[in-house]
């Protein structure tokens, strides 16, 4: 069943949540960087650390990556079904 709530910012997800990358927004430079790190639409992402401040740590393709709040706010995700 599709998630009708639409995409949300990854920075709002809780610790241990598994999500699917929906899209990246803004900035060619940031999009290139995130794509080179494995952030591509449809890929699964696990939220490893998200305290609501400071860096957010995610697991993408078996690699842990630290994202600043500004970077995480530009990643739209959907809840994994």
TORKOL-4160 file (C-alpha; in steps of 0.2 Angstrom, whole numbers, padded with zeros to 4 digits, m for minus):
81
<pt num="1" X="0000" Y="0000" Z="0000"/>
<pt num="2" X="0008" Y="0017" Z="m0005"/>
<pt num="3" X="0012" Y="0030" Z="0008"/>
<pt num="4" X="0000" Y="0044" Z="0004"/>
<pt num="5" X="0008" Y="0056" Z="0017"/>
<pt num="6" X="0022" Y="0060" Z="0004"/>
<pt num="7" X="0040" Y="0063" Z="0007"/>
<pt num="8" X="0047" Y="0070" Z="0023"/>
<pt num="9" X="0064" Y="0077" Z="0028"/>
<pt num="10" X="0076" Y="0064" Z="0034"/>
<pt num="11" X="0081" Y="0075" Z="0049"/>
<pt num="12" X="0064" Y="0072" Z="0056"/>
<pt num="13" X="0066" Y="0053" Z="0057"/>
<pt num="14" X="0069" Y="0044" Z="0074"/>
<pt num="15" X="0084" Y="0033" Z="0078"/>
<pt num="16" X="0083" Y="0016" Z="0071"/>
<pt num="17" X="0071" Y="0020" Z="0058"/>
<pt num="18" X="0073" Y="0012" Z="0041"/>
<pt num="19" X="0068" Y="0024" Z="0026"/>
<pt num="20" X="0069" Y="0024" Z="0007"/>
<pt num="21" X="0077" Y="0039" Z="m0001"/>
<pt num="22" X="0064" Y="0049" Z="m0011"/>
<pt num="23" X="0073" Y="0063" Z="m0018"/>
<pt num="24" X="0087" Y="0076" Z="m0015"/>
<pt num="25" X="0083" Y="0095" Z="m0016"/>
<pt num="26" X="0093" Y="0110" Z="m0020"/>
<pt num="27" X="0111" Y="0113" Z="m0025"/>
<pt num="28" X="0121" Y="0103" Z="m0038"/>
<pt num="29" X="0136" Y="0102" Z="m0027"/>
<pt num="30" X="0127" Y="0094" Z="m0013"/>
<pt num="31" X="0118" Y="0082" Z="m0025"/>
<pt num="32" X="0134" Y="0077" Z="m0033"/>
<pt num="33" X="0142" Y="0074" Z="m0016"/>
<pt num="34" X="0128" Y="0064" Z="m0009"/>
<pt num="35" X="0126" Y="0054" Z="m0025"/>
<pt num="36" X="0144" Y="0049" Z="m0024"/>
<pt num="37" X="0142" Y="0043" Z="m0006"/>
<pt num="38" X="0128" Y="0031" Z="m0012"/>
<pt num="39" X="0112" Y="0042" Z="m0009"/>
<pt num="40" X="0102" Y="0038" Z="m0024"/>
<pt num="41" X="0083" Y="0037" Z="m0026"/>
<pt num="42" X="0075" Y="0021" Z="m0020"/>
<pt num="43" X="0090" Y="0016" Z="m0009"/>
<pt num="44" X="0087" Y="0011" Z="0009"/>
<pt num="45" X="0094" Y="0021" Z="0023"/>
<pt num="46" X="0095" Y="0017" Z="0042"/>
<pt num="47" X="0095" Y="0031" Z="0054"/>
<pt num="48" X="0109" Y="0027" Z="0066"/>
<pt num="49" X="0110" Y="0043" Z="0077"/>
<pt num="50" X="0098" Y="0057" Z="0077"/>
<pt num="51" X="0098" Y="0067" Z="0093"/>
<pt num="52" X="0089" Y="0082" Z="0085"/>
<pt num="53" X="0105" Y="0093" Z="0086"/>
<pt num="54" X="0123" Y="0090" Z="0080"/>
<pt num="55" X="0127" Y="0078" Z="0066"/>
<pt num="56" X="0115" Y="0064" Z="0060"/>
<pt num="57" X="0123" Y="0047" Z="0057"/>
<pt num="58" X="0115" Y="0036" Z="0044"/>
<pt num="59" X="0119" Y="0019" Z="0036"/>
<pt num="60" X="0119" Y="0019" Z="0017"/>
<pt num="61" X="0124" Y="0003" Z="0007"/>
<pt num="62" X="0133" Y="m0004" Z="0023"/>
<pt num="63" X="0143" Y="0012" Z="0026"/>
<pt num="64" X="0140" Y="0024" Z="0041"/>
<pt num="65" X="0140" Y="0043" Z="0035"/>
<pt num="66" X="0138" Y="0058" Z="0046"/>
<pt num="67" X="0127" Y="0072" Z="0039"/>
<pt num="68" X="0126" Y="0090" Z="0045"/>
<pt num="69" X="0108" Y="0096" Z="0049"/>
<pt num="70" X="0108" Y="0107" Z="0034"/>
<pt num="71" X="0113" Y="0092" Z="0023"/>
<pt num="72" X="0100" Y="0080" Z="0031"/>
<pt num="73" X="0086" Y="0093" Z="0029"/>
<pt num="74" X="0088" Y="0092" Z="0010"/>
<pt num="75" X="0086" Y="0073" Z="0009"/>
<pt num="76" X="0067" Y="0068" Z="0007"/>
<pt num="77" X="0063" Y="0050" Z="0012"/>
<pt num="78" X="0048" Y="0039" Z="0014"/>
<pt num="79" X="0045" Y="0026" Z="0027"/>
<pt num="80" X="0050" Y="0009" Z="0022"/>
<pt num="81" X="0035" Y="m0003" Z="0019"/>
